[in-house]
């Protein structure tokens, strides 16, 4: 759950921010640990609003990362950069975040520390990369690489969403047709069937029972749906569901191929960013692990980190898990030619192009399955309606 809060520090600065925690008490504890006094705190509302906010944040993050890189490269100091971005930003939510960040940095904190205080906008991965850039003096390179990374990630997400539009439309269409037939069509036929005076086929009786429940007990169905939705909103439930889905997608070959290609883009782009920012290899692997979406691949990554920590070459460690063999071979070449940084960039670019092919292959598999599912669903409804009539006709003609 997310909580919106207003707090103050011992310098007299006032901050308004969002924090994620499992309960209100934990949220308060986390804020106190940051050395802040809570002025007000409330649970974040509006599911749709939250979705739109996250979408807007992703666009704003790409924009300010590019601005940070450009303005720092021109010779501006970080406070002047923040002031400029705040002054010319037209988006109120972005201006608000930058204002908080400006207050943090002007009060003596590092840029990375200020970003961690604004964790609803800046991820830990982003803040850690900036922290490494501050320590090594490579902030310009860090922001340039961050821009490439998050921009590439946004393009991948956009491609996935576009590819999923048609299957989603098919599912919604099927649900609308089934609900319409259950509520408006089946009741009409129910009167006709009752005049037959004969036992109805099982499939017809089953559909009629569902139709009766939808029409007369819709409020119970609504309560169940809301209860399930509220249960799924719980963090523990979301984690369990994520683990189940993570396991299921790796069982199907085409889904597994797509997932590993998608994770490869994230992992190798993050490693490239880490090395460019001056983060040690192990630190880069830890950052890459945080960006892995699939729980089971993340567990495999623990093996990679442990082996590299014990002195094993990174290419040998990646060979032990199911990452694409071509990527592993390229890692081996990069390690042995002392060009690991360049090779990581090449691998990232290669798999960013490959993900589009893998996505098209996956959709070529999913779309026929969805069409078949919709056809069977609607076909079952039609058969259930006409089967009693056909049965009666056969009995009369016989």
N, C-alpha and C positions, 0 to 999 in steps of 0.2 A: 504494500500500500504506500501511496505517496502523501506527504503532508506539506502544506504550505505554511511557512512560518516567517515571523519578523523577529529579528534579534539585534542585540547591540554588544559591542565589545568595550574593553576598558579605555579605549581611545575616544569613545563617544560616537563611533561610527554606527549607523543603523543599516542593517541588511535585510532584504526580503528574498527568500529562497525557497527551494523545494528539496525535501529529503525523502529517501525511500527507506521504509522500515516495516517490520512485521506487526508492530503495535505502536500506540501513542507513547507508551512509556519508553520503548526502545528509541523512538524518534527523539524524545526529550533527552535521553541519555547521550545519544550521539551528538546532539547540538551542544550540550554541556561539555563534552569531551573536546570540542573545538574551541573552548574557552569563551563561549558566547552566553549571554543571558537572554532567555526567551521572553519576548514581549507579547507575542500572540502566536497560536498554532492551531491549525484546523486541517481536517482530512480533505484531500483534493477531491473535487466533485467533477461531474460531467464526463462520461465515457467518450462521447463523440468529440467533445471539446479537447480532451486529452489527445485523441488521435490526430486531430487537426493541428494541435500545438506541436506534437512530435514531428509531424510532416513539415511544418513551418520551420522548426528548429533545425532540421536536416539541411534545408535550403540556406538558412541563415549561417549555419556553421561553415558551409562551403564558401559562402560570400566573405565572411570575416577572415577565414584562413587565407584566402587569396589576398585580401587587403593587408593583413599582417605581414605576409611575405613581401608584398610590393613596397609598403611604406617603410618597413625595417631595412629593406635593400637600398632605399633612397637615402638612408642615413639618419632617419628619425629615431629618437629614443622611445622606449616602450610606452611611457606615460603620454607622450605627444601622439603616438599612434592610437592609443585608446581614446584620447580626447578627440582626435580627428574622426575616428569611426563613430563615436558617440554623437558627435555634432552633425554628421551628414547622414546618419541612419534614419530612414523613414519609418522603419518598423518599431513600434513602441516596445514590444517584448524584447527585441534585440538591444535596443537602447538601454532598457532596464538592466539587462545582464551586463552590458559593457560598463554601465555606471557603477554597478556593484564591484566589478573587476577593477575599475579605476580606483575606487575607494580602498580596496584591499591592497593594491600595489602602492598607492601613495602613502599608506600607513606603514609601509616598510616590509610588507610580505613579498615573496617571489611571485612571479606571474603564475607558475604552476600551482602554488598554494592557493592563490585567488581563484583559479579555475576549479580546484577541488571544493572550494566553498560554494561554487555555483555548479554543483554536480548534476542538476537537472538539465543543464545545457552542455557541459563539457564532460565527456566520459573519462574514466580513470586511465584508459589507454591514451587519450589525447593529452591529459595532464602529465602523465609519465614521460611522454615523448618531449613535451615542452620543457619539463624539468631537466631532462638529459641535455637538451639544446642549450638551456641556461648555464648548466655546469660546464659544458665544453665550449661555449661561445659560438655555437652553430645554429642560433635561432632562425636565421634566414633560411638555411638549408632545411631545418626541421619543418618550418611552415610550408616551404615549397613542396617537400615530400609528402607532408600531411595533406596538402591540397590535392595532389595527384591521387593519393590513396583514397580519401573520402569521396572524391569526385568519381573515381572508378567504381567504388562500392555503391554509390547512389545510382549509377548507370545500370549496374547489375540488378539492383533491387527493382528498378523501373522496368527492365526487360522481363524479370520474373513476374511482376504484377501484370504487365501487358499480356504475357503468355497465359496467365491464369484467368484472364477475363472471360474467354469463351467457355472453359469448363465450369466456371462459377455461374455464368448465364444459364448453362444447361441445367445445373442443379436447381437454381431458382425457378426456372421455367417448369421443371418437373414438379416441384413442390406446389407451385401455383395451380397447375393443372389438377394435381391430386386433391388439393383442398377444395377447388371449385367443383370437381366431380363428386366429392364426398358430401359437400354442403348443399349443392343445388341439383345435381343430376340424379344421384342415387336415391334420394327421397322420392322423386317422381316415379322411378322404376319400382320402388318398394311397394307402392300401391298396386301396381300391375302384378307383381309377383304374388302378393297376398291373395289375389283372385284365382290363382292357379289351384290352390288347395293341396299342393304337393310339397314334399320336402325339397328345399333348394340345394344346389350343389355346394360343397364345402367352401369353395373360393368366393362364391356369391354371398353366402351367409357371413363369411368372415369380413368381406368389404362392407356389407350392410351394418354389421356390428360396429365397425370403425366409424362409419358415417354417423350412426346413432350417437356414439360417444362424442364425436367432434361437435355435433349440433346441440346436444343436451348437457354435456359436461365440459364444455370448452373452458370454463373458468378453472376447473381442476387441472386441465392440461396446461393452461396459462401459468398457474401457480407452480406446477412441476418444472416448467421451462425456466421460470424466474429463479426457482430454488437451485436448479442445476447451474444456471448462469452465475448466481451469487457464490455457489460452492467453487466453481471454476475460477472465480476471481481471487480466491485465497491463494496466497503465495505457495503454500505447500502443495495444493492441488495442481497449480500450474507447473510446478517442478516435476511432479509425478507424471503428468500428461506429457511434458517435454521429453522425459526419459523414455516413455513408452513410444512416442513418435520417433525419437532418435534411433531406437532399436529397430522399429518397423521399416523405416526408409532404407536401412542398410541391408535388409533381407532381400529386397528386389534389385536385380542387377542394374537396370537402367537408372533407377532412383539412386542407387549406391554410387554409380559412376558420376552422376550429376553432382551429388553432395560432395564427393571428394574433389572434384574439379573446383567447385565453389569455395570449399575450405582451403584449397591450395592457393587460390588467388589471395585470400585473406592472409594466410600464414606467411607466404613468401613476400607479399607486399609489406607486411608488418616488420618482418625481419630486415628487409631492405631499408625501411625507414629507421629502424633501431640502429643499425650499423652506421647509416649516414649521420644520425644524430649523436653518435658517440657512445651509445649504450652497448655494454659488453654483450657477447653472444648469448650467454645464459639469461641475461635480463631481457634480451630481444625475444628469446624463446618463451619466457614467462608472459611477455606482452602479447605474443602471438597466440598463446593458449587462451588468454582472456577473450580474444576475438573469435574463437571457434564456437559455432552455434550448436553443433551436435555433441551431446554429452559423452557418447562412446568414443568419438574421435578425440575428444578432450582428454579422456582417460589414457588413450594411446600416447598422447602427447606427453603425459607424465613420464612415460618410459623413455621417450626421446630426451627430455630434460635431464633425467637421472643418468642416462648413458653419457651424454655430453659432459655433465658435471664430473663423471668418473674418467674423463679423458678420451672418450671415443669420438671419432670424426662425425660431423653432423650428417654427412651422406650415409654413413654406415648405420646411424641411428634411425634415419628416415626409411632405410631399407627394411627395417624390422616391422614397420607398420604398412598400411595399405595405400600410402600416397602414390600417385602415378609414377611408374618406373622411369619415364622420360625425365621427370623433375628430379628424381634421385640421381640419375646419370649426369644431368647438368650440374647438380650440386657437387658431385664428385669431381667433375672437370674444373669447376670454379675453385674448389678447395685446393686442388693440386697445382693450379696455375696462379694461385694467389690473387684471383679475381672474383672472389665470392660475392662482393657487393654488386658488381656488374652482372654476374650470372643470376643473382636473385631478382634483379630488375628484369632481365630477359625472361626468366621463368614466369614472373608476374604478368608481363605483357603477352606471353604465349598463351597462358591459361585464361586471360581476360578475353582473348579472341576465341579460345576453345569453348568457353562457357556458353557462347551463343549457339555453337553447333550442338553441344550437349543438351541445351534447352530445347532446341528444335526436335532433336531425337526423342526427348522425353515427352514433348507435346504430341508427337506423332504416335506415341504409345498410349498416352492418357486419353486423347480425344475420341478414338474409336471405342474405348472402354466406357467413357461417359455417354456417348451416343447409344451404345448398346444398353446401358443401365436405364436411360430415359425411355428407350423403346420398350424394354421389358416391363418397366413400371406402368407406363400408360397402356401398353398392350394388355397387361393383367387386368387393369380396370375395365377396359372395353370387353374383354372376354367374360369377366365376371358379370357384366350387364346383359350380354346377349346369350350367354350359355343356357339360362333357364328357358328362354324363348325357343332356342334351337332344340333343347331337350323335349319341350312340350310339342313342338312341331313334328319331331320325329315320332313321338308317341301317338299323335293324332293320325299321321300318315300311315303308321304301322297298324 
